[in-house]
Amino acid sequence: MNHRRWKELPHWQQTATLVLAPVELALTATTAMDLAGRPRCRVRGPKALWWLGIFVQPFGPVAYLVWGRIRE
């Protein structure tokens, strides 16, 4: 495996990492808080599977927020 150090990354990759990492963390935290506070009857499918799914970045949190919640 070829591991690259931070200083070896192109400037655009460093910038993208610094911008997108906090967005991904905020999205995952928001999703986890919603899933923890939402009753089981207001979630499509088993909550345990959604807990596993939200850690599949970046698709899991987005999938839960779009399709996993039952809204009135």
PDB file of N, H, CA, C and O in Angstrom:
ATOM      1  N   MET A   1       0.835  -1.181   0.000  1.00  0.00           N
ATOM      2  CA  MET A   1       0.000   0.000   0.000  1.00  0.00           C
ATOM      3  C   MET A   1       0.882   1.248   0.000  1.00  0.00           C
ATOM      4  O   MET A   1       1.923   1.310   0.655  1.00  0.00           O
ATOM      5  N   ASN A   2       0.434   2.203  -0.737  1.00  0.00           N
ATOM      6  H   ASN A   2      -0.411   2.152  -1.269  1.00  0.00           H
ATOM      7  CA  ASN A   2       1.172   3.460  -0.827  1.00  0.00           C
ATOM      8  C   ASN A   2       0.458   4.513   0.012  1.00  0.00           C
ATOM      9  O   ASN A   2      -0.549   5.075  -0.416  1.00  0.00           O
ATOM     10  N   HIS A   3       0.976   4.775   1.196  1.00  0.00           N
ATOM     11  H   HIS A   3       1.795   4.319   1.544  1.00  0.00           H
ATOM     12  CA  HIS A   3       0.374   5.777   2.076  1.00  0.00           C
ATOM     13  C   HIS A   3       1.028   7.119   1.819  1.00  0.00           C
ATOM     14  O   HIS A   3       2.250   7.225   1.722  1.00  0.00           O
ATOM     15  N   ARG A   4       0.196   8.143   1.710  1.00  0.00           N
ATOM     16  H   ARG A   4      -0.797   8.057   1.788  1.00  0.00           H
ATOM     17  CA  ARG A   4       0.717   9.487   1.482  1.00  0.00           C
ATOM     18  C   ARG A   4       0.523  10.311   2.743  1.00  0.00           C
ATOM     19  O   ARG A   4      -0.499  10.215   3.422  1.00  0.00           O
ATOM     20  N   ARG A   5       1.501  11.098   3.029  1.00  0.00           N
ATOM     21  H   ARG A   5       2.331  11.175   2.477  1.00  0.00           H
ATOM     22  CA  ARG A   5       1.415  11.996   4.173  1.00  0.00           C
ATOM     23  C   ARG A   5       0.619  13.230   3.773  1.00  0.00           C
ATOM     24  O   ARG A   5       0.457  13.539   2.592  1.00  0.00           O
ATOM     25  N   TRP A   6       0.124  13.928   4.800  1.00  0.00           N
ATOM     26  H   TRP A   6       0.255  13.677   5.759  1.00  0.00           H
ATOM     27  CA  TRP A   6      -0.692  15.119   4.580  1.00  0.00           C
ATOM     28  C   TRP A   6       0.014  16.121   3.672  1.00  0.00           C
ATOM     29  O   TRP A   6      -0.600  16.663   2.753  1.00  0.00           O
ATOM     30  N   LYS A   7       1.266  16.365   3.915  1.00  0.00           N
ATOM     31  H   LYS A   7       1.765  15.925   4.662  1.00  0.00           H
ATOM     32  CA  LYS A   7       2.023  17.361   3.133  1.00  0.00           C
ATOM     33  C   LYS A   7       2.227  16.935   1.688  1.00  0.00           C
ATOM     34  O   LYS A   7       2.490  17.768   0.820  1.00  0.00           O
ATOM     35  N   GLU A   8       2.108  15.640   1.431  1.00  0.00           N
ATOM     36  H   GLU A   8       1.895  14.964   2.135  1.00  0.00           H
ATOM     37  CA  GLU A   8       2.287  15.138   0.064  1.00  0.00           C
ATOM     38  C   GLU A   8       1.015  15.239  -0.771  1.00  0.00           C
ATOM     39  O   GLU A   8       1.065  15.106  -1.994  1.00  0.00           O
ATOM     40  N   LEU A   9      -0.120  15.471  -0.122  1.00  0.00           N
ATOM     41  H   LEU A   9      -0.161  15.578   0.872  1.00  0.00           H
ATOM     42  CA  LEU A   9      -1.380  15.575  -0.857  1.00  0.00           C
ATOM     43  C   LEU A   9      -1.433  16.897  -1.620  1.00  0.00           C
ATOM     44  O   LEU A   9      -0.909  17.906  -1.148  1.00  0.00           O
ATOM     45  N   PRO A  10      -2.055  16.897  -2.783  1.00  0.00           N
ATOM     46  CA  PRO A  10      -2.256  18.155  -3.506  1.00  0.00           C
ATOM     47  C   PRO A  10      -3.126  19.106  -2.679  1.00  0.00           C
ATOM     48  O   PRO A  10      -3.916  18.675  -1.839  1.00  0.00           O
ATOM     49  N   HIS A  11      -2.967  20.385  -2.932  1.00  0.00           N
ATOM     50  H   HIS A  11      -2.325  20.735  -3.615  1.00  0.00           H
ATOM     51  CA  HIS A  11      -3.705  21.398  -2.179  1.00  0.00           C
ATOM     52  C   HIS A  11      -5.215  21.180  -2.260  1.00  0.00           C
ATOM     53  O   HIS A  11      -5.913  21.369  -1.263  1.00  0.00           O
ATOM     54  N   TRP A  12      -5.729  20.788  -3.419  1.00  0.00           N
ATOM     55  H   TRP A  12      -5.162  20.635  -4.229  1.00  0.00           H
ATOM     56  CA  TRP A  12      -7.168  20.612  -3.565  1.00  0.00           C
ATOM     57  C   TRP A  12      -7.667  19.462  -2.703  1.00  0.00           C
ATOM     58  O   TRP A  12      -8.788  19.524  -2.198  1.00  0.00           O
ATOM     59  N   GLN A  13      -6.862  18.404  -2.518  1.00  0.00           N
ATOM     60  H   GLN A  13      -5.951  18.354  -2.929  1.00  0.00           H
ATOM     61  CA  GLN A  13      -7.286  17.293  -1.668  1.00  0.00           C
ATOM     62  C   GLN A  13      -7.269  17.696  -0.192  1.00  0.00           C
ATOM     63  O   GLN A  13      -8.141  17.285   0.574  1.00  0.00           O
ATOM     64  N   GLN A  14      -6.299  18.482   0.200  1.00  0.00           N
ATOM     65  H   GLN A  14      -5.591  18.816  -0.422  1.00  0.00           H
ATOM     66  CA  GLN A  14      -6.262  18.973   1.576  1.00  0.00           C
ATOM     67  C   GLN A  14      -7.478  19.848   1.859  1.00  0.00           C
ATOM     68  O   GLN A  14      -8.118  19.711   2.902  1.00  0.00           O
ATOM     69  N   THR A  15      -7.795  20.744   0.931  1.00  0.00           N
ATOM     70  H   THR A  15      -7.276  20.855   0.083  1.00  0.00           H
ATOM     71  CA  THR A  15      -8.939  21.632   1.102  1.00  0.00           C
ATOM     72  C   THR A  15     -10.242  20.841   1.149  1.00  0.00           C
ATOM     73  O   THR A  15     -11.091  21.096   2.003  1.00  0.00           O
ATOM     74  N   ALA A  16     -10.405  19.889   0.244  1.00  0.00           N
ATOM     75  H   ALA A  16      -9.715  19.682  -0.450  1.00  0.00           H
ATOM     76  CA  ALA A  16     -11.624  19.081   0.210  1.00  0.00           C
ATOM     77  C   ALA A  16     -11.791  18.300   1.513  1.00  0.00           C
ATOM     78  O   ALA A  16     -12.903  18.183   2.026  1.00  0.00           O
ATOM     79  N   THR A  17     -10.713  17.777   2.040  1.00  0.00           N
ATOM     80  H   THR A  17      -9.809  17.872   1.623  1.00  0.00           H
ATOM     81  CA  THR A  17     -10.769  17.036   3.301  1.00  0.00           C
ATOM     82  C   THR A  17     -11.173  17.949   4.445  1.00  0.00           C
ATOM     83  O   THR A  17     -12.008  17.579   5.269  1.00  0.00           O
ATOM     84  N   LEU A  18     -10.592  19.131   4.504  1.00  0.00           N
ATOM     85  H   LEU A  18      -9.913  19.432   3.834  1.00  0.00           H
ATOM     86  CA  LEU A  18     -10.897  20.065   5.583  1.00  0.00           C
ATOM     87  C   LEU A  18     -12.320  20.608   5.508  1.00  0.00           C
ATOM     88  O   LEU A  18     -12.899  20.974   6.531  1.00  0.00           O
ATOM     89  N   VAL A  19     -12.883  20.663   4.314  1.00  0.00           N
ATOM     90  H   VAL A  19     -12.413  20.367   3.483  1.00  0.00           H
ATOM     91  CA  VAL A  19     -14.253  21.167   4.153  1.00  0.00           C
ATOM     92  C   VAL A  19     -15.271  20.044   4.351  1.00  0.00           C
ATOM     93  O   VAL A  19     -16.281  20.233   5.030  1.00  0.00           O
ATOM     94  N   LEU A  20     -15.009  18.883   3.765  1.00  0.00           N
ATOM     95  H   LEU A  20     -14.189  18.730   3.214  1.00  0.00           H
ATOM     96  CA  LEU A  20     -16.007  17.814   3.770  1.00  0.00           C
ATOM     97  C   LEU A  20     -16.031  16.989   5.051  1.00  0.00           C
ATOM     98  O   LEU A  20     -17.082  16.456   5.407  1.00  0.00           O
ATOM     99  N   ALA A  21     -14.922  16.869   5.746  1.00  0.00           N
ATOM    100  H   ALA A  21     -14.068  17.302   5.457  1.00  0.00           H
ATOM    101  CA  ALA A  21     -14.904  16.068   6.977  1.00  0.00           C
ATOM    102  C   ALA A  21     -15.847  16.629   8.041  1.00  0.00           C
ATOM    103  O   ALA A  21     -16.600  15.854   8.629  1.00  0.00           O
ATOM    104  N   PRO A  22     -15.846  17.935   8.318  1.00  0.00           N
ATOM    105  CA  PRO A  22     -16.807  18.443   9.301  1.00  0.00           C
ATOM    106  C   PRO A  22     -18.265  18.309   8.847  1.00  0.00           C
ATOM    107  O   PRO A  22     -19.155  18.098   9.670  1.00  0.00           O
ATOM    108  N   VAL A  23     -18.502  18.430   7.557  1.00  0.00           N
ATOM    109  H   VAL A  23     -17.779  18.601   6.889  1.00  0.00           H
ATOM    110  CA  VAL A  23     -19.862  18.263   7.031  1.00  0.00           C
ATOM    111  C   VAL A  23     -20.321  16.826   7.271  1.00  0.00           C
ATOM    112  O   VAL A  23     -21.451  16.594   7.701  1.00  0.00           O
ATOM    113  N   GLU A  24     -19.452  15.877   6.994  1.00  0.00           N
ATOM    114  H   GLU A  24     -18.534  16.066   6.644  1.00  0.00           H
ATOM    115  CA  GLU A  24     -19.780  14.467   7.195  1.00  0.00           C
ATOM    116  C   GLU A  24     -20.013  14.165   8.678  1.00  0.00           C
ATOM    117  O   GLU A  24     -20.941  13.430   9.018  1.00  0.00           O
ATOM    118  N   LEU A  25     -19.191  14.718   9.551  1.00  0.00           N
ATOM    119  H   LEU A  25     -18.438  15.315   9.275  1.00  0.00           H
ATOM    120  CA  LEU A  25     -19.368  14.511  10.987  1.00  0.00           C
ATOM    121  C   LEU A  25     -20.681  15.114  11.484  1.00  0.00           C
ATOM    122  O   LEU A  25     -21.388  14.499  12.282  1.00  0.00           O
ATOM    123  N   ALA A  26     -21.001  16.303  11.015  1.00  0.00           N
ATOM    124  H   ALA A  26     -20.427  16.802  10.367  1.00  0.00           H
ATOM    125  CA  ALA A  26     -22.253  16.948  11.424  1.00  0.00           C
ATOM    126  C   ALA A  26     -23.455  16.166  10.920  1.00  0.00           C
ATOM    127  O   ALA A  26     -24.437  16.005  11.645  1.00  0.00           O
ATOM    128  N   LEU A  27     -23.389  15.684   9.701  1.00  0.00           N
ATOM    129  H   LEU A  27     -22.592  15.814   9.112  1.00  0.00           H
ATOM    130  CA  LEU A  27     -24.483  14.896   9.131  1.00  0.00           C
ATOM    131  C   LEU A  27     -24.686  13.603   9.912  1.00  0.00           C
ATOM    132  O   LEU A  27     -25.820  13.226  10.208  1.00  0.00           O
ATOM    133  N   THR A  28     -23.592  12.926  10.245  1.00  0.00           N
ATOM    134  H   THR A  28     -22.671  13.233  10.005  1.00  0.00           H
ATOM    135  CA  THR A  28     -23.686  11.682  11.010  1.00  0.00           C
ATOM    136  C   THR A  28     -24.204  11.945  12.417  1.00  0.00           C
ATOM    137  O   THR A  28     -25.018  11.174  12.926  1.00  0.00           O
ATOM    138  N   ALA A  29     -23.747  13.019  13.055  1.00  0.00           N
ATOM    139  H   ALA A  29     -23.086  13.645  12.641  1.00  0.00           H
ATOM    140  CA  ALA A  29     -24.217  13.356  14.405  1.00  0.00           C
ATOM    141  C   ALA A  29     -25.703  13.697  14.397  1.00  0.00           C
ATOM    142  O   ALA A  29     -26.448  13.267  15.278  1.00  0.00           O
ATOM    143  N   THR A  30     -26.130  14.466  13.407  1.00  0.00           N
ATOM    144  H   THR A  30     -25.525  14.815  12.691  1.00  0.00           H
ATOM    145  CA  THR A  30     -27.545  14.813  13.289  1.00  0.00           C
ATOM    146  C   THR A  30     -28.393  13.565  13.098  1.00  0.00           C
ATOM    147  O   THR A  30     -29.451  13.420  13.712  1.00  0.00           O
ATOM    148  N   THR A  31     -27.928  12.680  12.256  1.00  0.00           N
ATOM    149  H   THR A  31     -27.069  12.797  11.758  1.00  0.00           H
ATOM    150  CA  THR A  31     -28.646  11.442  11.990  1.00  0.00           C
ATOM    151  C   THR A  31     -28.711  10.574  13.242  1.00  0.00           C
ATOM    152  O   THR A  31     -29.763  10.014  13.552  1.00  0.00           O
ATOM    153  N   ALA A  32     -27.601  10.458  13.961  1.00  0.00           N
ATOM    154  H   ALA A  32     -26.747  10.913  13.710  1.00  0.00           H
ATOM    155  CA  ALA A  32     -27.572   9.637  15.177  1.00  0.00           C
ATOM    156  C   ALA A  32     -28.511  10.201  16.237  1.00  0.00           C
ATOM    157  O   ALA A  32     -29.207   9.438  16.907  1.00  0.00           O
ATOM    158  N   MET A  33     -28.545  11.519  16.400  1.00  0.00           N
ATOM    159  H   MET A  33     -27.980  12.139  15.856  1.00  0.00           H
ATOM    160  CA  MET A  33     -29.438  12.137  17.382  1.00  0.00           C
ATOM    161  C   MET A  33     -30.899  11.900  17.006  1.00  0.00           C
ATOM    162  O   MET A  33     -31.727  11.612  17.871  1.00  0.00           O
ATOM    163  N   ASP A  34     -31.213  12.021  15.726  1.00  0.00           N
ATOM    164  H   ASP A  34     -30.541  12.255  15.024  1.00  0.00           H
ATOM    165  CA  ASP A  34     -32.586  11.778  15.277  1.00  0.00           C
ATOM    166  C   ASP A  34     -32.978  10.326  15.492  1.00  0.00           C
ATOM    167  O   ASP A  34     -34.069  10.034  15.982  1.00  0.00           O
ATOM    168  N   LEU A  35     -32.089   9.424  15.127  1.00  0.00           N
ATOM    169  H   LEU A  35     -31.202   9.661  14.729  1.00  0.00           H
ATOM    170  CA  LEU A  35     -32.388   7.995  15.257  1.00  0.00           C
ATOM    171  C   LEU A  35     -32.533   7.599  16.724  1.00  0.00           C
ATOM    172  O   LEU A  35     -33.398   6.787  17.054  1.00  0.00           O
ATOM    173  N   ALA A  36     -31.721   8.144  17.593  1.00  0.00           N
ATOM    174  H   ALA A  36     -31.018   8.803  17.325  1.00  0.00           H
ATOM    175  CA  ALA A  36     -31.795   7.815  19.014  1.00  0.00           C
ATOM    176  C   ALA A  36     -33.093   8.321  19.644  1.00  0.00           C
ATOM    177  O   ALA A  36     -33.661   7.660  20.513  1.00  0.00           O
ATOM    178  N   GLY A  37     -33.554   9.468  19.215  1.00  0.00           N
ATOM    179  H   GLY A  37     -33.093  10.005  18.509  1.00  0.00           H
ATOM    180  CA  GLY A  37     -34.739  10.057  19.809  1.00  0.00           C
ATOM    181  C   GLY A  37     -36.046   9.683  19.158  1.00  0.00           C
ATOM    182  O   GLY A  37     -37.110   9.995  19.692  1.00  0.00           O
ATOM    183  N   ARG A  38     -35.994   9.032  18.034  1.00  0.00           N
ATOM    184  H   ARG A  38     -35.130   8.779  17.600  1.00  0.00           H
ATOM    185  CA  ARG A  38     -37.213   8.692  17.292  1.00  0.00           C
ATOM    186  C   ARG A  38     -37.746   7.333  17.745  1.00  0.00           C
ATOM    187  O   ARG A  38     -36.986   6.367  17.816  1.00  0.00           O
ATOM    188  N   PRO A  39     -39.032   7.248  18.049  1.00  0.00           N
ATOM    189  CA  PRO A  39     -39.616   5.955  18.429  1.00  0.00           C
ATOM    190  C   PRO A  39     -39.522   4.944  17.277  1.00  0.00           C
ATOM    191  O   PRO A  39     -39.514   5.310  16.102  1.00  0.00           O
ATOM    192  N   ARG A  40     -39.453   3.693  17.648  1.00  0.00           N
ATOM    193  H   ARG A  40     -39.459   3.396  18.602  1.00  0.00           H
ATOM    194  CA  ARG A  40     -39.308   2.624  16.656  1.00  0.00           C
ATOM    195  C   ARG A  40     -40.426   2.647  15.618  1.00  0.00           C
ATOM    196  O   ARG A  40     -40.202   2.327  14.450  1.00  0.00           O
ATOM    197  N   CYS A  41     -41.627   3.025  16.044  1.00  0.00           N
ATOM    198  H   CYS A  41     -41.810   3.284  16.992  1.00  0.00           H
ATOM    199  CA  CYS A  41     -42.761   3.031  15.116  1.00  0.00           C
ATOM    200  C   CYS A  41     -42.660   4.157  14.084  1.00  0.00           C
ATOM    201  O   CYS A  41     -43.429   4.169  13.123  1.00  0.00           O
ATOM    202  N   ARG A  42     -41.738   5.096  14.259  1.00  0.00           N
ATOM    203  H   ARG A  42     -41.114   5.087  15.040  1.00  0.00           H
ATOM    204  CA  ARG A  42     -41.576   6.218  13.329  1.00  0.00           C
ATOM    205  C   ARG A  42     -40.341   6.047  12.437  1.00  0.00           C
ATOM    206  O   ARG A  42     -39.889   6.999  11.801  1.00  0.00           O
ATOM    207  N   VAL A  43     -39.803   4.823  12.400  1.00  0.00           N
ATOM    208  H   VAL A  43     -40.171   4.050  12.917  1.00  0.00           H
ATOM    209  CA  VAL A  43     -38.630   4.511  11.577  1.00  0.00           C
ATOM    210  C   VAL A  43     -39.006   3.394  10.619  1.00  0.00           C
ATOM    211  O   VAL A  43     -39.607   2.398  11.022  1.00  0.00           O
ATOM    212  N   ARG A  44     -38.655   3.559   9.362  1.00  0.00           N
ATOM    213  H   ARG A  44     -38.167   4.368   9.034  1.00  0.00           H
ATOM    214  CA  ARG A  44     -38.910   2.501   8.367  1.00  0.00           C
ATOM    215  C   ARG A  44     -37.820   1.436   8.526  1.00  0.00           C
ATOM    216  O   ARG A  44     -36.637   1.711   8.321  1.00  0.00           O
ATOM    217  N   GLY A  45     -38.221   0.254   8.885  1.00  0.00           N
ATOM    218  H   GLY A  45     -39.181   0.031   9.052  1.00  0.00           H
ATOM    219  CA  GLY A  45     -37.260  -0.835   9.057  1.00  0.00           C
ATOM    220  C   GLY A  45     -36.707  -0.869  10.471  1.00  0.00           C
ATOM    221  O   GLY A  45     -37.023  -0.011  11.295  1.00  0.00           O
ATOM    222  N   PRO A  46     -35.877  -1.868  10.743  1.00  0.00           N
ATOM    223  CA  PRO A  46     -35.314  -2.026  12.086  1.00  0.00           C
ATOM    224  C   PRO A  46     -34.298  -0.918  12.411  1.00  0.00           C
ATOM    225  O   PRO A  46     -33.430  -0.595  11.601  1.00  0.00           O
ATOM    226  N   LYS A  47     -34.430  -0.354  13.605  1.00  0.00           N
ATOM    227  H   LYS A  47     -35.136  -0.616  14.263  1.00  0.00           H
ATOM    228  CA  LYS A  47     -33.500   0.693  14.017  1.00  0.00           C
ATOM    229  C   LYS A  47     -32.066   0.172  14.083  1.00  0.00           C
ATOM    230  O   LYS A  47     -31.125   0.908  13.784  1.00  0.00           O
ATOM    231  N   ALA A  48     -31.894  -1.089  14.472  1.00  0.00           N
ATOM    232  H   ALA A  48     -32.658  -1.686  14.715  1.00  0.00           H
ATOM    233  CA  ALA A  48     -30.541  -1.652  14.572  1.00  0.00           C
ATOM    234  C   ALA A  48     -29.823  -1.610  13.221  1.00  0.00           C
ATOM    235  O   ALA A  48     -28.628  -1.324  13.156  1.00  0.00           O
ATOM    236  N   LEU A  49     -30.552  -1.893  12.156  1.00  0.00           N
ATOM    237  H   LEU A  49     -31.523  -2.125  12.208  1.00  0.00           H
ATOM    238  CA  LEU A  49     -29.927  -1.832  10.828  1.00  0.00           C
ATOM    239  C   LEU A  49     -29.603  -0.399  10.433  1.00  0.00           C
ATOM    240  O   LEU A  49     -28.582  -0.149   9.792  1.00  0.00           O
ATOM    241  N   TRP A  50     -30.461   0.543  10.807  1.00  0.00           N
ATOM    242  H   TRP A  50     -31.291   0.340  11.327  1.00  0.00           H
ATOM    243  CA  TRP A  50     -30.166   1.943  10.512  1.00  0.00           C
ATOM    244  C   TRP A  50     -28.938   2.401  11.288  1.00  0.00           C
ATOM    245  O   TRP A  50     -28.141   3.186  10.774  1.00  0.00           O
ATOM    246  N   TRP A  51     -28.774   1.915  12.530  1.00  0.00           N
ATOM    247  H   TRP A  51     -29.421   1.277  12.947  1.00  0.00           H
ATOM    248  CA  TRP A  51     -27.570   2.272  13.289  1.00  0.00           C
ATOM    249  C   TRP A  51     -26.318   1.816  12.555  1.00  0.00           C
ATOM    250  O   TRP A  51     -25.332   2.550  12.486  1.00  0.00           O
ATOM    251  N   LEU A  52     -26.355   0.632  12.018  1.00  0.00           N
ATOM    252  H   LEU A  52     -27.156   0.036  12.074  1.00  0.00           H
ATOM    253  CA  LEU A  52     -25.197   0.163  11.240  1.00  0.00           C
ATOM    254  C   LEU A  52     -25.047   0.976   9.957  1.00  0.00           C
ATOM    255  O   LEU A  52     -23.939   1.325   9.553  1.00  0.00           O
ATOM    256  N   GLY A  53     -26.165   1.265   9.337  1.00  0.00           N
ATOM    257  H   GLY A  53     -27.066   0.981   9.666  1.00  0.00           H
ATOM    258  CA  GLY A  53     -26.147   1.962   8.054  1.00  0.00           C
ATOM    259  C   GLY A  53     -25.635   3.384   8.115  1.00  0.00           C
ATOM    260  O   GLY A  53     -25.040   3.860   7.148  1.00  0.00           O
ATOM    261  N   ILE A  54     -25.849   4.080   9.230  1.00  0.00           N
ATOM    262  H   ILE A  54     -26.332   3.693  10.015  1.00  0.00           H
ATOM    263  CA  ILE A  54     -25.421   5.479   9.266  1.00  0.00           C
ATOM    264  C   ILE A  54     -23.907   5.632   9.268  1.00  0.00           C
ATOM    265  O   ILE A  54     -23.389   6.729   9.059  1.00  0.00           O
ATOM    266  N   PHE A  55     -23.197   4.530   9.505  1.00  0.00           N
ATOM    267  H   PHE A  55     -23.618   3.639   9.675  1.00  0.00           H
ATOM    268  CA  PHE A  55     -21.733   4.608   9.485  1.00  0.00           C
ATOM    269  C   PHE A  55     -21.149   4.250   8.128  1.00  0.00           C
ATOM    270  O   PHE A  55     -19.929   4.194   7.976  1.00  0.00           O
ATOM    271  N   VAL A  56     -21.996   4.008   7.149  1.00  0.00           N
ATOM    272  H   VAL A  56     -22.988   4.053   7.272  1.00  0.00           H
ATOM    273  CA  VAL A  56     -21.551   3.820   5.764  1.00  0.00           C
ATOM    274  C   VAL A  56     -21.552   5.218   5.141  1.00  0.00           C
ATOM    275  O   VAL A  56     -22.591   5.721   4.713  1.00  0.00           O
ATOM    276  N   GLN A  57     -20.398   5.818   5.101  1.00  0.00           N
ATOM    277  H   GLN A  57     -19.554   5.409   5.449  1.00  0.00           H
ATOM    278  CA  GLN A  57     -20.278   7.225   4.707  1.00  0.00           C
ATOM    279  C   GLN A  57     -20.170   7.384   3.201  1.00  0.00           C
ATOM    280  O   GLN A  57     -19.548   6.545   2.550  1.00  0.00           O
ATOM    281  N   PRO A  58     -20.734   8.396   2.639  1.00  0.00           N
ATOM    282  CA  PRO A  58     -21.681   9.363   3.172  1.00  0.00           C
ATOM    283  C   PRO A  58     -23.121   8.954   2.905  1.00  0.00           C
ATOM    284  O   PRO A  58     -24.045   9.716   3.193  1.00  0.00           O
ATOM    285  N   PHE A  59     -23.321   7.770   2.363  1.00  0.00           N
ATOM    286  H   PHE A  59     -22.571   7.152   2.129  1.00  0.00           H
ATOM    287  CA  PHE A  59     -24.652   7.371   1.894  1.00  0.00           C
ATOM    288  C   PHE A  59     -25.612   6.981   3.010  1.00  0.00           C
ATOM    289  O   PHE A  59     -26.811   7.238   2.901  1.00  0.00           O
ATOM    290  N   GLY A  60     -25.117   6.370   4.073  1.00  0.00           N
ATOM    291  H   GLY A  60     -24.143   6.161   4.161  1.00  0.00           H
ATOM    292  CA  GLY A  60     -25.975   5.904   5.152  1.00  0.00           C
ATOM    293  C   GLY A  60     -26.778   7.010   5.820  1.00  0.00           C
ATOM    294  O   GLY A  60     -28.000   6.902   5.919  1.00  0.00           O
ATOM    295  N   PRO A  61     -26.112   8.089   6.286  1.00  0.00           N
ATOM    296  CA  PRO A  61     -26.878   9.166   6.907  1.00  0.00           C
ATOM    297  C   PRO A  61     -27.886   9.814   5.967  1.00  0.00           C
ATOM    298  O   PRO A  61     -29.001  10.136   6.375  1.00  0.00           O
ATOM    299  N   VAL A  62     -27.502  10.003   4.728  1.00  0.00           N
ATOM    300  H   VAL A  62     -26.596   9.741   4.396  1.00  0.00           H
ATOM    301  CA  VAL A  62     -28.409  10.617   3.755  1.00  0.00           C
ATOM    302  C   VAL A  62     -29.593   9.691   3.504  1.00  0.00           C
ATOM    303  O   VAL A  62     -30.732  10.151   3.435  1.00  0.00           O
ATOM    304  N   ALA A  63     -29.340   8.401   3.367  1.00  0.00           N
ATOM    305  H   ALA A  63     -28.414   8.027   3.423  1.00  0.00           H
ATOM    306  CA  ALA A  63     -30.426   7.440   3.137  1.00  0.00           C
ATOM    307  C   ALA A  63     -31.399   7.444   4.305  1.00  0.00           C
ATOM    308  O   ALA A  63     -32.613   7.423   4.103  1.00  0.00           O
ATOM    309  N   TYR A  64     -30.876   7.471   5.523  1.00  0.00           N
ATOM    310  H   TYR A  64     -29.890   7.488   5.687  1.00  0.00           H
ATOM    311  CA  TYR A  64     -31.778   7.485   6.680  1.00  0.00           C
ATOM    312  C   TYR A  64     -32.620   8.759   6.691  1.00  0.00           C
ATOM    313  O   TYR A  64     -33.832   8.698   6.896  1.00  0.00           O
ATOM    314  N   LEU A  65     -31.992   9.904   6.476  1.00  0.00           N
ATOM    315  H   LEU A  65     -31.007   9.954   6.310  1.00  0.00           H
ATOM    316  CA  LEU A  65     -32.726  11.164   6.540  1.00  0.00           C
ATOM    317  C   LEU A  65     -33.763  11.278   5.425  1.00  0.00           C
ATOM    318  O   LEU A  65     -34.791  11.930   5.607  1.00  0.00           O
ATOM    319  N   VAL A  66     -33.511  10.660   4.287  1.00  0.00           N
ATOM    320  H   VAL A  66     -32.676  10.131   4.139  1.00  0.00           H
ATOM    321  CA  VAL A  66     -34.447  10.744   3.160  1.00  0.00           C
ATOM    322  C   VAL A  66     -35.520   9.656   3.247  1.00  0.00           C
ATOM    323  O   VAL A  66     -36.706   9.945   3.094  1.00  0.00           O
ATOM    324  N   TRP A  67     -35.106   8.396   3.494  1.00  0.00           N
ATOM    325  H   TRP A  67     -34.142   8.161   3.618  1.00  0.00           H
ATOM    326  CA  TRP A  67     -36.046   7.271   3.408  1.00  0.00           C
ATOM    327  C   TRP A  67     -36.342   6.596   4.737  1.00  0.00           C
ATOM    328  O   TRP A  67     -37.369   5.927   4.853  1.00  0.00           O
ATOM    329  N   GLY A  68     -35.507   6.739   5.722  1.00  0.00           N
ATOM    330  H   GLY A  68     -34.674   7.283   5.628  1.00  0.00           H
ATOM    331  CA  GLY A  68     -35.662   5.971   6.954  1.00  0.00           C
ATOM    332  C   GLY A  68     -36.660   6.513   7.943  1.00  0.00           C
ATOM    333  O   GLY A  68     -37.185   5.768   8.771  1.00  0.00           O
ATOM    334  N   ARG A  69     -36.929   7.796   7.869  1.00  0.00           N
ATOM    335  H   ARG A  69     -36.503   8.401   7.196  1.00  0.00           H
ATOM    336  CA  ARG A  69     -37.850   8.415   8.836  1.00  0.00           C
ATOM    337  C   ARG A  69     -39.259   8.439   8.290  1.00  0.00           C
ATOM    338  O   ARG A  69     -39.480   8.660   7.099  1.00  0.00           O
ATOM    339  N   ILE A  70     -40.215   8.207   9.185  1.00  0.00           N
ATOM    340  H   ILE A  70     -40.035   8.028  10.152  1.00  0.00           H
ATOM    341  CA  ILE A  70     -41.623   8.347   8.831  1.00  0.00           C
ATOM    342  C   ILE A  70     -42.066   9.705   9.337  1.00  0.00           C
ATOM    343  O   ILE A  70     -42.062   9.961  10.541  1.00  0.00           O
ATOM    344  N   ARG A  71     -42.445  10.567   8.423  1.00  0.00           N
ATOM    345  H   ARG A  71     -42.448  10.359   7.445  1.00  0.00           H
ATOM    346  CA  ARG A  71     -42.889  11.919   8.771  1.00  0.00           C
ATOM    347  C   ARG A  71     -44.392  11.983   8.682  1.00  0.00           C
ATOM    348  O   ARG A  71     -45.013  11.264   7.899  1.00  0.00           O
ATOM    349  N   GLU A  72     -44.968  12.840   9.481  1.00  0.00           N
ATOM    350  H   GLU A  72     -44.463  13.424  10.117  1.00  0.00           H
ATOM    351  CA  GLU A  72     -46.432  13.007   9.463  1.00  0.00           C
ATOM    352  C   GLU A  72     -46.845  14.006   8.423  1.00  0.00           C
ATOM    353  O   GLU A  72     -48.036  14.274   8.264  1.00  0.00           O
TER     354      GLU A  72
END
